[in-house]
């Protein structure tokens, strides 16, 4: 992905000195995402066990980050500089990017590459689109009246739609001439890497489908690809799809 030297988003609130995260979306902000790693699995503990551990000194340090972290911050800014412009940001909401998750994605989940990282950002911006359309509020209201299993199934549909929007983002940046050979494959590997079934299999040794909240590897890859192939918002109605 040709990102160096491109315009960066100014909506970056660097909080690495107070917890190792980069908050994206100052001012009015975008979608609240506490830690991206926690959003990619049914059970937060599953991904917490996979994240690189940080010593208390590292978490509390106020020293500037490493050159690698600085580059990751700049990369995130460029991705948001391409993607956040047309979006309205609800007050007091932000996207928090845990830079350590990029390492986890590359080293432990087998999904290296800068466009795999761009997929992470684009997926979260997809949630912002859902907020704009009122989808998130409707889903959350319906979940209050459902059993846990039913609520999880609705959550899967919400997350797969965000993957669809991430695929549309990939198509957009390709049309801008930003993508390089292999970039789309990187995003596809990332979408597959964060499937509930794969994460649960790695962390537990078995899967519990009723606990899925984000979708299987196959589903996440397929809906991302559908967004990329179609570029058509009308093709991303995961809630009306008879099967996922």
BADO-672010 format. One record per residue (C-alpha): residue number from 1; residue in three letters; chain; x, y, z. Coordinates in Angstrom, 3 decimals. Example, Ala and Ser with C-alpha at 12.3 -4.5 7.8 and 13.67 -1.06 7.14 Angstrom:
2
nr | rest | kette | x | y | z
1 | ALA | A | 12.300 | -4.500 | 7.800
2 | SER | A | 13.670 | -1.060 | 7.140
//
This chain:
244
nr | rest | kette | x | y | z
1 | UNK | A | 0.000 | 0.000 | 0.000
2 | UNK | A | 1.482 | 3.346 | -1.053
3 | UNK | A | 0.834 | 5.398 | 2.070
4 | UNK | A | 4.051 | 7.232 | 2.916
5 | UNK | A | 3.884 | 10.905 | 2.098
6 | UNK | A | 0.090 | 10.909 | 1.806
7 | UNK | A | -2.162 | 13.253 | 3.780
8 | UNK | A | -2.693 | 12.207 | 7.396
9 | UNK | A | -5.846 | 12.698 | 9.416
10 | UNK | A | -5.527 | 15.383 | 12.083
11 | UNK | A | -8.024 | 13.440 | 14.223
12 | UNK | A | -5.308 | 11.525 | 16.060
13 | UNK | A | -5.036 | 11.712 | 19.842
14 | UNK | A | -1.833 | 9.848 | 20.735
15 | UNK | A | -2.269 | 8.249 | 24.174
16 | UNK | A | 0.620 | 5.804 | 24.145
17 | UNK | A | 2.100 | 7.356 | 27.274
18 | UNK | A | -1.065 | 6.567 | 29.242
19 | UNK | A | -1.843 | 3.096 | 28.075
20 | UNK | A | -0.232 | 2.224 | 24.771
21 | UNK | A | -3.130 | 3.202 | 22.532
22 | UNK | A | -3.712 | 5.741 | 19.799
23 | UNK | A | -7.127 | 7.350 | 19.969
24 | UNK | A | -8.477 | 8.232 | 16.561
25 | UNK | A | -11.036 | 10.969 | 16.180
26 | UNK | A | -10.434 | 14.037 | 18.329
27 | UNK | A | -12.976 | 16.849 | 18.382
28 | UNK | A | -16.335 | 15.310 | 17.663
29 | UNK | A | -14.697 | 11.909 | 17.335
30 | UNK | A | -15.808 | 8.745 | 15.589
31 | UNK | A | -16.984 | 5.452 | 16.968
32 | UNK | A | -16.024 | 4.496 | 20.535
33 | UNK | A | -13.801 | 1.453 | 20.372
34 | UNK | A | -12.157 | 0.651 | 23.679
35 | UNK | A | -9.517 | -1.749 | 22.387
36 | UNK | A | -9.675 | -3.130 | 18.886
37 | UNK | A | -8.387 | -6.480 | 20.048
38 | UNK | A | -11.387 | -6.867 | 22.329
39 | UNK | A | -13.759 | -6.221 | 19.456
40 | UNK | A | -12.499 | -9.121 | 17.386
41 | UNK | A | -13.547 | -12.034 | 19.586
42 | UNK | A | -16.547 | -13.408 | 21.389
43 | UNK | A | -14.762 | -13.444 | 24.722
44 | UNK | A | -12.412 | -10.506 | 25.479
45 | UNK | A | -10.254 | -12.779 | 27.613
46 | UNK | A | -9.454 | -14.883 | 24.562
47 | UNK | A | -7.673 | -12.047 | 22.819
48 | UNK | A | -6.203 | -10.610 | 25.992
49 | UNK | A | -4.339 | -13.891 | 26.358
50 | UNK | A | -2.902 | -13.455 | 22.867
51 | UNK | A | -1.844 | -9.819 | 23.163
52 | UNK | A | 1.823 | -9.089 | 23.902
53 | UNK | A | 2.208 | -8.342 | 27.590
54 | UNK | A | 3.385 | -4.906 | 28.697
55 | UNK | A | 5.220 | -4.249 | 31.929
56 | UNK | A | 3.867 | -1.520 | 34.238
57 | UNK | A | 6.840 | 0.617 | 33.264
58 | UNK | A | 5.927 | 0.351 | 29.604
59 | UNK | A | 2.284 | 1.204 | 30.178
60 | UNK | A | 2.968 | 4.221 | 32.342
61 | UNK | A | 5.936 | 5.547 | 30.388
62 | UNK | A | 5.580 | 9.065 | 29.058
63 | UNK | A | 8.622 | 8.714 | 26.779
64 | UNK | A | 8.121 | 8.933 | 23.011
65 | UNK | A | 7.421 | 5.630 | 21.280
66 | UNK | A | 9.856 | 3.659 | 19.184
67 | UNK | A | 10.495 | 4.495 | 15.564
68 | UNK | A | 8.291 | 1.522 | 14.629
69 | UNK | A | 5.411 | 2.843 | 16.744
70 | UNK | A | 5.802 | 6.293 | 15.223
71 | UNK | A | 5.523 | 4.750 | 11.773
72 | UNK | A | 2.409 | 2.817 | 12.826
73 | UNK | A | 0.868 | 6.030 | 14.130
74 | UNK | A | 1.621 | 7.801 | 10.846
75 | UNK | A | 0.180 | 4.855 | 8.922
76 | UNK | A | -3.039 | 4.997 | 10.954
77 | UNK | A | -3.252 | 8.721 | 10.295
78 | UNK | A | -2.927 | 8.220 | 6.549
79 | UNK | A | -5.648 | 5.555 | 6.514
80 | UNK | A | -7.976 | 7.847 | 8.458
81 | UNK | A | -6.963 | 10.768 | 6.235
82 | UNK | A | -8.403 | 8.766 | 3.292
83 | UNK | A | -11.417 | 7.341 | 5.103
84 | UNK | A | -12.762 | 9.735 | 7.705
85 | UNK | A | -13.397 | 12.842 | 5.567
86 | UNK | A | -17.001 | 12.207 | 4.497
87 | UNK | A | -18.141 | 10.915 | 7.869
88 | UNK | A | -19.922 | 12.898 | 10.548
89 | UNK | A | -18.592 | 12.021 | 14.020
90 | UNK | A | -21.034 | 11.720 | 16.952
91 | UNK | A | -20.026 | 13.852 | 19.925
92 | UNK | A | -17.496 | 12.428 | 22.375
93 | UNK | A | -16.897 | 9.186 | 20.475
94 | UNK | A | -13.518 | 7.959 | 19.265
95 | UNK | A | -11.752 | 4.992 | 17.753
96 | UNK | A | -8.977 | 3.672 | 19.916
97 | UNK | A | -6.195 | 1.830 | 18.118
98 | UNK | A | -4.038 | -0.384 | 20.277
99 | UNK | A | -0.745 | -0.466 | 18.382
100 | UNK | A | 0.170 | -3.769 | 20.034
101 | UNK | A | -2.694 | -5.398 | 18.149
102 | UNK | A | -0.883 | -4.766 | 14.874
103 | UNK | A | 1.937 | -6.948 | 16.208
104 | UNK | A | -0.548 | -9.609 | 17.299
105 | UNK | A | -2.174 | -9.561 | 13.883
106 | UNK | A | 1.179 | -10.040 | 12.188
107 | UNK | A | 2.980 | -12.384 | 14.524
108 | UNK | A | 0.302 | -14.512 | 16.149
109 | UNK | A | -2.600 | -14.410 | 13.737
110 | UNK | A | -0.623 | -14.856 | 10.531
111 | UNK | A | -1.897 | -11.678 | 8.882
112 | UNK | A | 1.081 | -9.394 | 8.170
113 | UNK | A | 1.105 | -6.327 | 5.951
114 | UNK | A | 0.089 | -2.699 | 6.115
115 | UNK | A | -3.231 | -3.278 | 4.387
116 | UNK | A | -4.115 | -5.920 | 6.942
117 | UNK | A | -3.713 | -3.088 | 9.449
118 | UNK | A | -5.784 | -0.786 | 7.246
119 | UNK | A | -8.558 | -3.380 | 7.380
120 | UNK | A | -8.619 | -3.014 | 11.181
121 | UNK | A | -9.147 | 0.740 | 10.910
122 | UNK | A | -11.660 | 0.446 | 8.080
123 | UNK | A | -13.739 | -2.096 | 10.009
124 | UNK | A | -14.063 | 0.328 | 12.912
125 | UNK | A | -14.987 | 3.176 | 10.609
126 | UNK | A | -17.627 | 0.790 | 9.267
127 | UNK | A | -19.166 | 0.867 | 12.738
128 | UNK | A | -19.250 | 4.634 | 12.485
129 | UNK | A | -21.219 | 4.339 | 9.239
130 | UNK | A | -23.675 | 2.116 | 11.093
131 | UNK | A | -24.046 | 4.800 | 13.756
132 | UNK | A | -24.760 | 7.382 | 11.104
133 | UNK | A | -27.453 | 5.207 | 9.576
134 | UNK | A | -29.039 | 4.461 | 12.951
135 | UNK | A | -28.321 | 0.761 | 12.536
136 | UNK | A | -26.336 | 0.398 | 15.747
137 | UNK | A | -29.038 | 1.965 | 17.894
138 | UNK | A | -31.726 | -0.263 | 16.402
139 | UNK | A | -29.638 | -3.378 | 16.884
140 | UNK | A | -28.820 | -2.540 | 20.502
141 | UNK | A | -32.468 | -1.834 | 21.246
142 | UNK | A | -33.509 | -5.187 | 19.792
143 | UNK | A | -30.810 | -7.010 | 21.732
144 | UNK | A | -32.270 | -5.804 | 25.013
145 | UNK | A | -35.368 | -7.916 | 24.306
146 | UNK | A | -33.522 | -11.043 | 23.206
147 | UNK | A | -31.841 | -14.028 | 24.754
148 | UNK | A | -28.057 | -14.006 | 24.865
149 | UNK | A | -27.806 | -16.404 | 21.941
150 | UNK | A | -30.184 | -14.321 | 19.819
151 | UNK | A | -28.360 | -11.126 | 20.753
152 | UNK | A | -25.065 | -12.720 | 19.737
153 | UNK | A | -26.494 | -13.662 | 16.359
154 | UNK | A | -27.566 | -10.070 | 15.789
155 | UNK | A | -24.116 | -8.879 | 16.817
156 | UNK | A | -22.598 | -11.160 | 14.184
157 | UNK | A | -24.725 | -9.488 | 11.523
158 | UNK | A | -23.614 | -6.059 | 12.743
159 | UNK | A | -19.946 | -7.023 | 12.611
160 | UNK | A | -20.188 | -8.651 | 9.191
161 | UNK | A | -21.750 | -5.496 | 7.829
162 | UNK | A | -18.772 | -3.526 | 9.190
163 | UNK | A | -16.547 | -5.986 | 7.312
164 | UNK | A | -18.581 | -5.314 | 4.186
165 | UNK | A | -17.984 | -1.579 | 4.607
166 | UNK | A | -14.267 | -2.279 | 5.072
167 | UNK | A | -14.346 | -4.087 | 1.730
168 | UNK | A | -15.943 | -1.037 | 0.138
169 | UNK | A | -13.116 | 1.050 | 1.571
170 | UNK | A | -10.588 | -1.283 | -0.054
171 | UNK | A | -12.309 | -0.847 | -3.396
172 | UNK | A | -12.282 | 2.931 | -2.954
173 | UNK | A | -8.551 | 3.154 | -2.226
174 | UNK | A | -7.837 | 0.795 | -5.097
175 | UNK | A | -9.648 | 3.192 | -7.406
176 | UNK | A | -7.448 | 5.952 | -5.987
177 | UNK | A | -4.369 | 4.039 | -7.106
178 | UNK | A | -3.116 | 3.500 | -3.564
179 | UNK | A | -3.129 | -0.301 | -3.429
180 | UNK | A | -0.155 | -2.407 | -4.399
181 | UNK | A | 0.018 | -6.029 | -5.485
182 | UNK | A | -1.000 | -8.302 | -2.624
183 | UNK | A | -2.736 | -5.639 | -0.530
184 | UNK | A | -6.231 | -7.067 | -0.924
185 | UNK | A | -4.919 | -10.510 | -0.054
186 | UNK | A | -3.459 | -9.042 | 3.153
187 | UNK | A | -6.867 | -7.704 | 4.134
188 | UNK | A | -8.526 | -11.012 | 3.303
189 | UNK | A | -6.051 | -12.861 | 5.519
190 | UNK | A | -6.756 | -10.388 | 8.324
191 | UNK | A | -10.517 | -10.824 | 8.005
192 | UNK | A | -10.080 | -14.580 | 8.144
193 | UNK | A | -7.640 | -14.382 | 11.059
194 | UNK | A | -10.119 | -12.673 | 13.367
195 | UNK | A | -13.020 | -15.070 | 12.914
196 | UNK | A | -14.643 | -16.241 | 16.142
197 | UNK | A | -14.115 | -19.886 | 15.274
198 | UNK | A | -10.407 | -19.470 | 14.620
199 | UNK | A | -9.807 | -17.385 | 17.745
200 | UNK | A | -11.733 | -19.779 | 19.977
201 | UNK | A | -9.964 | -22.798 | 18.461
202 | UNK | A | -6.572 | -21.214 | 19.125
203 | UNK | A | -7.351 | -20.066 | 22.650
204 | UNK | A | -9.654 | -22.863 | 23.910
205 | UNK | A | -9.027 | -25.753 | 21.603
206 | UNK | A | -12.738 | -25.895 | 20.694
207 | UNK | A | -15.470 | -23.571 | 19.431
208 | UNK | A | -18.839 | -22.537 | 20.874
209 | UNK | A | -20.934 | -21.224 | 17.954
210 | UNK | A | -23.680 | -19.798 | 20.188
211 | UNK | A | -21.104 | -17.468 | 21.719
212 | UNK | A | -19.952 | -16.044 | 18.378
213 | UNK | A | -20.370 | -12.262 | 18.202
214 | UNK | A | -18.309 | -11.379 | 15.117
215 | UNK | A | -18.705 | -14.261 | 12.688
216 | UNK | A | -16.591 | -17.127 | 11.468
217 | UNK | A | -13.416 | -16.676 | 9.453
218 | UNK | A | -15.248 | -17.714 | 6.306
219 | UNK | A | -18.086 | -15.268 | 6.935
220 | UNK | A | -15.812 | -12.331 | 7.676
221 | UNK | A | -13.697 | -12.970 | 4.612
222 | UNK | A | -16.759 | -13.422 | 2.397
223 | UNK | A | -18.516 | -10.222 | 3.493
224 | UNK | A | -15.345 | -8.174 | 3.159
225 | UNK | A | -14.901 | -9.563 | -0.346
226 | UNK | A | -18.527 | -8.838 | -1.164
227 | UNK | A | -18.030 | -5.192 | -0.255
228 | UNK | A | -14.824 | -5.057 | -2.256
229 | UNK | A | -16.300 | -6.763 | -5.321
230 | UNK | A | -19.593 | -4.861 | -5.419
231 | UNK | A | -18.782 | -1.414 | -4.050
232 | UNK | A | -22.545 | -1.146 | -3.596
233 | UNK | A | -24.032 | -0.253 | -0.189
234 | UNK | A | -27.240 | -2.072 | -1.136
235 | UNK | A | -25.361 | -5.375 | -1.201
236 | UNK | A | -24.367 | -5.030 | 2.472
237 | UNK | A | -27.681 | -5.673 | 4.219
238 | UNK | A | -26.549 | -8.511 | 6.441
239 | UNK | A | -29.749 | -8.224 | 8.482
240 | UNK | A | -31.986 | -9.250 | 5.600
241 | UNK | A | -29.700 | -11.963 | 4.309
242 | UNK | A | -31.401 | -15.365 | 4.817
243 | UNK | A | -28.051 | -16.926 | 5.675
244 | UNK | A | -24.672 | -15.485 | 6.535
//
